[in-house]
Amino acid sequence: SQYERPHGKALPPPLVPPMLAGAASDFRCFFFHKPRLALFRDIDARCEHMLQRGFLDEVWRLVQRGQLSVAEKGERSSERAIGYRQALDYL
C-alpha cells in the first residue's frame, strides 16, 4: 500500500529492518511542528506556573533531606534535569 503525504504525493511503504519484519506491532515515527516563538511562549508559561506552585521550595526541601546535592551537582539524574539544575544554581 501507499501512504499519502498532506501534499498528495505518495510515499513508498516504510522500509522495515529484517529483525522487525515479523513483529506484531507497527512502528511509525511522527513529527509535529510548532513555530519556535509559540514553543518559547509555552515553555515560559510552564516555568512561571512551576515557580508559582512552589518549585523552588520543593527543590530546597529536597536539598535539606539530602535527596539533591548543591555541592555535587550532576551526580543524580534529577540534578541534571532541566529546571532542577537551574534551581540549584539559583539557591
Backbone bond lengths (Angstrom), bond angles and torsions (degrees), N, CA, C in turn:
res aa  C-N    CA-C-N  psi(-1)  N-CA   C-N-CA  omega(-1)  CA-C   N-CA-C  phi
1 S - - - 1.463 - - 1.527 109.57 -
2 Q 1.309 115.57 165.01 1.461 121.75 179.60 1.527 109.30 -111.65
3 Y 1.330 117.10 149.41 1.453 122.50 175.64 1.516 107.44 -106.31
4 E 1.314 117.13 136.99 1.454 121.44 -176.37 1.521 111.29 -96.65
5 R 1.312 116.13 132.52 1.463 122.23 171.85 1.509 107.92 -81.76
6 P 1.333 117.38 158.45 1.466 118.87 175.56 1.524 113.00 -57.35
7 H 1.336 117.35 -28.25 1.469 120.91 -179.43 1.512 112.16 -80.65
8 G 1.336 117.78 -2.26 1.449 121.51 177.36 1.521 114.69 89.91
9 K 1.334 118.95 1.95 1.453 121.15 179.11 1.531 108.87 -88.26
10 A 1.285 116.68 129.53 1.459 121.05 -177.85 1.521 110.90 -75.26
11 L 1.300 115.51 141.92 1.459 122.47 175.23 1.524 108.90 -110.29
12 P 1.315 117.32 146.05 1.464 118.40 175.79 1.523 109.18 -70.19
13 P 1.329 118.30 157.79 1.465 119.45 176.47 1.519 109.61 -56.35
14 P 1.324 117.69 148.02 1.455 119.90 -177.91 1.525 111.66 -63.47
15 L 1.323 115.64 147.61 1.453 120.20 176.16 1.518 108.33 -76.51
16 V 1.296 116.94 128.61 1.454 121.75 -178.02 1.519 108.53 -107.49
17 P 1.336 117.16 125.93 1.459 119.07 176.76 1.527 109.54 -59.64
18 P 1.340 117.53 145.70 1.465 120.58 -177.66 1.534 113.42 -53.08
19 M 1.339 117.99 -35.43 1.462 119.63 -177.90 1.532 112.59 -67.30
20 L 1.357 117.44 -20.96 1.458 120.83 179.57 1.522 112.87 -104.60
21 A 1.316 117.50 -1.23 1.464 121.09 -175.08 1.520 112.19 -57.86
22 G 1.313 118.13 -37.38 1.461 120.39 -179.02 1.516 113.08 -98.38
23 A 1.322 118.28 10.11 1.463 121.17 -176.59 1.521 111.15 -67.19
24 A 1.313 115.43 147.19 1.461 121.19 -179.81 1.524 111.75 -76.05
25 S 1.325 117.38 -16.74 1.467 121.22 -177.76 1.521 110.76 -103.85
26 D 1.315 115.22 152.55 1.459 122.68 176.44 1.526 107.14 -102.64
27 F 1.313 117.23 118.52 1.456 121.74 -178.08 1.523 109.25 -100.90
28 R 1.325 115.90 120.89 1.458 121.00 177.11 1.522 108.37 -135.46
29 C 1.302 115.27 153.20 1.456 120.84 -179.18 1.526 108.27 -118.56
30 F 1.326 116.55 130.82 1.454 121.27 179.80 1.523 109.00 -120.00
31 F 1.294 116.34 143.46 1.447 122.30 177.59 1.525 108.34 -120.87
32 F 1.320 115.90 131.07 1.455 121.03 177.70 1.522 107.86 -109.92
33 H 1.289 115.25 144.05 1.455 120.02 -177.52 1.511 109.30 -118.75
34 K 1.321 114.58 136.42 1.451 121.30 173.87 1.526 105.91 -139.45
35 P 1.314 118.98 139.28 1.463 120.58 179.62 1.530 111.28 -55.50
36 R 1.320 115.63 142.56 1.473 121.30 -176.57 1.524 112.53 -56.69
37 L 1.316 117.08 -41.55 1.458 120.16 -179.32 1.529 110.58 -60.83
38 A 1.320 116.83 -41.51 1.468 120.73 178.27 1.530 110.39 -65.18
39 L 1.335 117.37 -39.18 1.461 120.56 177.25 1.521 110.86 -63.16
40 F 1.322 117.23 -44.86 1.464 120.92 179.73 1.520 110.83 -62.24
41 R 1.327 117.12 -39.63 1.467 120.36 177.99 1.529 110.43 -63.88
42 D 1.325 116.72 -42.24 1.468 120.83 178.62 1.529 111.19 -62.82
43 I 1.323 116.67 -42.75 1.465 121.15 179.20 1.528 110.01 -64.05
44 D 1.325 117.51 -44.79 1.465 121.15 178.13 1.529 111.34 -59.98
45 A 1.314 116.59 -43.71 1.467 120.65 -179.92 1.528 110.43 -64.80
46 R 1.323 117.32 -40.48 1.463 121.22 179.06 1.530 110.44 -64.81
47 C 1.318 117.35 -42.75 1.470 120.82 178.30 1.524 111.06 -62.88
48 E 1.322 117.66 -44.64 1.468 121.30 178.02 1.522 110.55 -59.58
49 H 1.317 116.57 -43.61 1.461 121.75 179.97 1.534 110.52 -61.76
50 M 1.336 117.00 -43.64 1.466 121.08 179.13 1.528 110.85 -62.99
51 L 1.324 117.53 -42.97 1.468 121.04 -179.86 1.524 111.07 -65.62
52 Q 1.325 117.19 -41.39 1.459 120.98 179.41 1.524 111.79 -65.24
53 R 1.313 116.84 -29.46 1.472 120.59 -178.85 1.530 112.72 -90.16
54 G 1.326 117.89 8.81 1.446 120.41 171.45 1.509 116.89 96.17
55 F 1.311 117.74 29.06 1.464 120.86 -179.06 1.527 112.11 -59.69
56 L 1.338 117.30 -44.13 1.468 120.05 -179.44 1.534 111.23 -63.84
57 D 1.333 117.30 -37.67 1.468 120.44 176.08 1.526 110.84 -63.67
58 E 1.320 116.04 -40.67 1.466 120.59 178.26 1.531 110.96 -61.89
59 V 1.315 116.58 -45.20 1.464 120.60 179.78 1.524 109.88 -63.24
60 W 1.342 117.26 -42.50 1.460 120.66 179.89 1.534 110.93 -62.34
61 R 1.343 117.12 -42.22 1.472 120.09 177.75 1.525 110.83 -62.56
62 L 1.314 117.88 -39.98 1.467 120.94 178.22 1.528 111.12 -64.10
63 V 1.330 116.23 -38.78 1.474 120.08 177.34 1.525 109.51 -64.59
64 Q 1.324 117.25 -44.96 1.468 121.03 -179.03 1.529 112.18 -62.65
65 R 1.339 117.40 -34.40 1.467 121.38 178.55 1.523 112.91 -80.41
66 G 1.324 116.31 -6.08 1.460 119.94 -178.45 1.513 114.17 82.03
67 Q 1.327 116.30 13.28 1.463 120.22 179.93 1.525 112.14 -88.36
68 L 1.316 117.02 -15.01 1.467 123.74 171.59 1.510 107.00 -132.74
69 S 1.302 116.60 140.57 1.454 120.76 -176.96 1.520 110.21 -112.66
70 V 1.331 115.98 124.65 1.463 120.12 177.21 1.522 109.99 -74.99
71 A 1.321 117.82 -39.65 1.465 121.84 -174.32 1.518 112.75 -75.59
72 E 1.328 117.50 -30.54 1.470 120.65 -175.21 1.515 110.49 -116.66
73 K 1.312 116.23 58.03 1.460 120.57 -177.95 1.523 111.37 -59.61
74 G 1.328 115.01 144.40 1.449 120.39 175.97 1.512 114.09 91.38
75 E 1.341 117.77 -0.50 1.457 120.49 -178.07 1.522 111.68 -76.25
76 R 1.312 117.37 -40.46 1.465 121.66 179.92 1.522 109.07 -105.58
77 S 1.330 116.41 155.46 1.465 119.51 -177.98 1.524 111.57 -63.21
78 S 1.351 117.99 -35.54 1.461 119.30 179.13 1.520 111.74 -64.10
79 E 1.324 116.65 -30.24 1.457 119.78 178.79 1.528 111.50 -73.29
80 R 1.304 116.97 -22.95 1.465 120.69 178.27 1.526 111.37 -89.85
81 A 1.328 116.85 -11.68 1.462 120.75 -177.82 1.522 110.30 -67.54
82 I 1.308 115.29 146.75 1.462 120.69 177.85 1.521 107.90 -62.98
83 G 1.290 116.13 132.48 1.454 121.45 -179.64 1.516 111.00 105.13
84 Y 1.326 117.44 -55.34 1.461 120.26 178.44 1.522 110.68 -65.81
85 R 1.305 116.21 -43.14 1.467 120.39 179.17 1.532 110.44 -59.17
86 Q 1.339 116.11 -45.95 1.464 120.25 -179.16 1.527 110.55 -68.74
87 A 1.326 117.79 -36.90 1.463 120.57 178.13 1.522 110.64 -65.53
88 L 1.338 116.74 -40.53 1.462 119.95 177.38 1.522 110.62 -62.53
89 D 1.324 117.16 -42.16 1.461 120.84 177.66 1.532 110.51 -62.04
90 Y 1.332 116.68 -40.69 1.460 121.64 -178.84 1.524 111.40 -66.50
91 L 1.355 114.86 -42.33 1.474 119.20 -178.10 1.521 110.00 -73.25
